[in-house]
Amino acid sequence: MSERISFVIPRHLKKSLKELQELTGDDQSTLLRKLVDKGLSEAKMDIAIDRYVKEKASLEQSSVIAGVSLWKFLDEMRSRNVALKYSMADAESEISRAIKRTR
C-alpha cells in the first residue's frame, strides 16, 4: 500500500531531478521512489557500519539494521575497508547463529 507524501525541494534539486528523468525515462514519481529507496538503503548501511565500528552493535545486529544478509554486510564492510573488531571464534559463532536464523 502506498501513501502520499509531499515536500518542497530547492530549485537546483528539481533541475537535477528533471535531468535524471530525461536520462532514465522514468516519470517524476517513479524516479523519486527509486531515489528515496536507494537513499534509505544507503543510510541504513551507513548507520549499521557506524554502530558496528563504535561497538554499539554486533556484526549480526548491524546486518539486521542494514536490512541485508550477513554476507552482504561483510562484503560492504570489505568494500569500505572496515576491519572486523573481534576474533575468528567470535565471527564463526555469529555466522553460525545467522545461518540458523535463516533456516
DAVENWO-V726736 format. One record per residue. RES is the residue in one small letter. PSI is psi in radians with two decimals (* if undefined). OMEGA is omega in whole degrees, 0 to 359 (* if undefined). D_CENTER is the distance of its C-alpha to the mean C-alpha in Angstrom with 2 decimals. Layout:
<<RES/PSI/OMEGA/D_CENTER> <RES/PSI/OMEGA/D_CENTER>>
This chain:
<<m/2.39/181/21.93> <s/2.68/175/21.03> <e/2.57/181/21.81> <r/2.34/175/23.03> <i/2.44/174/21.61> <s/2.55/178/23.38> <f/2.83/182/22.77> <v/2.35/178/24.51> <i/2.67/177/23.14> <p/2.73/183/25.14> <r/-0.65/182/27.26> <h/-0.56/176/25.59> <l/-0.66/177/22.28> <k/-0.71/179/24.38> <k/-0.77/178/26.02> <s/-0.68/178/22.81> <l/-0.78/179/21.71> <k/-0.72/178/25.15> <e/-0.74/178/24.93> <l/-0.67/177/21.70> <q/-0.77/180/23.44> <e/-0.65/180/26.35> <l/-0.66/185/24.38> <t/-0.43/184/22.39> <g/0.07/179/25.09> <d/2.60/172/22.79> <d/2.91/186/24.26> <q/-0.79/182/22.88> <s/-0.78/180/21.38> <t/-0.80/180/19.62> <l/-0.76/178/18.23> <l/-0.71/177/17.08> <r/-0.76/179/15.33> <k/-0.76/181/13.49> <l/-0.71/178/12.64> <v/-0.76/179/11.54> <d/-0.81/179/9.31> <k/-0.76/179/7.72> <g/-0.73/179/7.81> <l/-0.73/178/6.43> <s/-0.78/179/3.16> <e/-0.70/180/3.72> <a/-0.74/178/5.55> <k/-0.71/179/4.25> <m/-0.77/179/3.48> <d/-0.79/180/6.67> <i/-0.75/181/8.30> <a/-0.79/179/8.08> <i/-0.73/178/9.53> <d/-0.77/180/11.89> <r/-0.66/178/13.10> <y/-0.83/181/13.74> <v/-0.68/180/15.58> <k/0.10/178/17.56> <e/0.62/175/18.39> <k/-0.20/179/17.40> <a/2.55/177/15.48> <s/3.05/178/16.34> <l/-0.83/180/14.44> <e/-0.80/179/14.43> <q/-0.70/180/13.54> <s/-0.67/178/10.52> <s/-0.61/177/9.31> <v/-0.77/178/10.20> <i/-0.75/181/8.46> <a/-0.33/180/4.99> <g/0.50/180/6.73> <v/2.91/177/7.54> <s/2.79/177/11.03> <l/-0.69/182/12.50> <w/-0.75/179/13.47> <k/-0.65/178/10.21> <f/-0.76/178/9.05> <l/-0.72/178/12.50> <d/-0.74/180/12.31> <e/-0.70/177/9.43> <m/-0.75/180/11.59> <r/-0.74/181/14.55> <s/-0.43/178/13.47> <r/0.12/180/13.02> <n/0.72/177/16.28> <v/2.14/183/15.29> <a/2.59/173/18.16> <l/2.52/186/18.41> <k/0.33/180/20.24> <y/3.12/186/22.60> <s/2.92/177/25.22> <m/-0.63/179/25.13> <a/-0.73/177/26.67> <d/-0.74/180/23.86> <a/-0.79/180/21.33> <e/-0.70/179/23.58> <s/-0.80/180/23.92> <e/-0.70/179/20.23> <i/-0.74/178/19.76> <s/-0.79/179/22.87> <r/-0.68/181/21.70> <a/-0.69/178/18.42> <i/-0.76/178/20.58> <k/-0.65/181/22.98> <r/-0.54/183/20.37> <t/-0.14/181/19.45> <r/*/*/23.15>>
